[in-house]
Amino acid sequence: MIVCMCKSVSDRTIRASIAEGMDSFDELQFELGVATCCGKCEESVREVMAQSGACATRCGVNHGASHAHPAAMPQAVPMTFYERKAA
C-alpha cells in the first residue's frame, strides 16, 4: 500500500529500509522523502515503524497510551525536515 502519495513510497519500501538498518523517522524522512511535501503521511509512516518494531520511543507512537491519563501522554517531538538540492 502507498503510504506517501507525494513521493510514491509504499509500506514495503519503509519496511525494507527498516530491515536495512534505518531506525528513526528522521532517517526515513531523509532517505525516502516521506513527510517532506504535504506531511499527511507522517502518522502512517510512524505506524508502519511501530508495527515493524523499529521504534520503542524514537517514532513517537505509543500504542498503550490511549487509555492513559492525559498528563501521562507523550509530548510532541519536534520534526526536522531535510531538503535535497538538485545537482
Summary of the structure (lengths in Angstrom):
residues: 87
radius of gyration: 13.5
end to end distance: 30.5
largest distance: 49.5
contacts: 204
relative contact order: 0.18
helix: 40%
strand: 6%
